[in-house]
């Protein structure tokens, strides 16, 4: 199987694909929704809120951090998470531009 050639695509196309990956699992969507509801840094409460095992939550948090949608800060022996507001705003703008395209009035299909 060949490597994915992201260089063949525009920056916007690559960004949209990255953002879509964040929403590709309902646990990540639930984590993001929870962080928005809390409107502050959240440490251990995520596992209690979302009915998944700690390692599973940790993996999804890691994925969201790598995608740049959340930030994590160390607080003693735990990591506290919050939405990365700058990257969230960037994502909203990129997705808005993509999703706000009008469908052409074609007589096909």
C-alpha distance (Angstrom), angle and dihedral (degrees) to the residues before:
residue distance angle dihedral
X1 . . .
X2 3.81 . .
X3 3.76 126.9 .
X4 3.78 119.7 -98.8
X5 3.78 107.5 -100.8
X6 3.78 102.6 -147.0
X7 3.81 89.3 168.1
X8 3.80 87.2 71.8
X9 3.80 90.0 67.3
X10 3.79 135.2 63.7
X11 3.79 122.4 -99.4
X12 3.81 88.8 -109.4
X13 3.81 92.6 52.2
X14 3.79 91.2 50.0
X15 3.80 91.6 46.7
X16 3.82 92.3 50.6
X17 3.80 90.2 51.3
X18 3.83 90.7 50.7
X19 3.79 92.4 49.1
X20 3.79 91.8 46.9
X21 3.78 88.1 55.3
X22 3.80 89.5 59.6
X23 3.80 89.6 58.4
X24 3.79 93.1 41.7
X25 3.81 93.8 97.4
X26 3.82 125.9 46.9
X27 3.82 91.4 -138.3
X28 3.81 90.5 62.2
X29 3.79 90.3 48.1
X30 3.83 89.7 50.4
X31 3.80 91.5 48.7
X32 3.80 91.7 51.2
X33 3.81 91.5 47.5
X34 3.79 90.6 50.0
X35 3.80 92.7 49.9
X36 3.81 89.9 50.9
X37 3.81 91.9 50.1
X38 3.81 91.6 50.6
X39 3.83 92.7 48.7
X40 3.81 89.4 -161.3
X41 3.77 141.0 66.5
X42 3.79 111.7 -61.0
X43 3.79 123.8 -157.8
X44 3.80 122.4 173.7
X45 3.79 98.9 -9.0
X46 3.80 94.9 87.6
X47 3.80 93.9 76.1
X48 3.80 91.1 50.1
X49 3.81 91.2 48.8
X50 3.80 98.6 45.7
X51 3.77 114.4 50.6
X52 3.80 97.9 -130.2
X53 3.78 133.7 106.4
X54 3.81 119.0 -87.1
X55 3.83 93.8 -113.0
X56 3.81 90.6 51.6
X57 3.81 92.4 50.0
X58 3.81 89.7 46.6
X59 3.79 91.1 53.5
X60 3.80 92.1 50.6
X61 3.81 91.1 46.9
X62 3.79 89.4 51.0
X63 3.79 90.3 51.1
X64 3.82 92.1 49.7
X65 3.82 90.3 48.9
X66 3.80 91.7 50.2
X67 3.80 89.3 49.9
X68 3.80 88.2 52.4
X69 3.79 97.5 -122.8
X70 3.80 96.1 115.3
X71 3.79 135.3 31.9
X72 3.76 128.0 -145.2
X73 3.79 127.7 -153.1
X74 3.77 126.1 -171.1
X75 3.81 115.1 -116.2
X76 3.79 107.3 -179.1
X77 3.78 106.8 -60.9
X78 3.79 96.1 -13.8
X79 3.76 137.2 67.0
X80 3.79 120.2 -126.6
X81 3.80 119.7 -151.6
X82 3.78 136.0 -153.3
X83 3.79 138.1 162.6
X84 3.81 114.1 -82.3
X85 3.79 95.3 -127.4
X86 3.82 96.2 -164.8
X87 3.80 93.7 52.3
X88 3.80 91.2 41.6
X89 3.82 90.2 55.3
X90 3.81 90.5 47.4
X91 3.80 90.3 50.8
X92 3.80 92.3 49.0
X93 3.79 91.3 52.3
X94 3.80 93.6 47.4
X95 3.80 93.5 47.0
X96 3.79 92.3 43.7
X97 3.80 91.0 55.0
X98 3.79 89.9 49.7
X99 3.81 98.4 42.5
X100 3.81 95.5 41.7
X101 3.78 93.0 68.2
X102 3.78 113.3 122.4
X103 3.76 119.4 -129.2
X104 3.78 113.0 -117.1
X105 3.80 117.5 -115.1
X106 3.80 96.1 -115.3
X107 3.76 126.4 159.6
X108 3.78 98.0 -134.2
X109 3.80 140.9 113.2
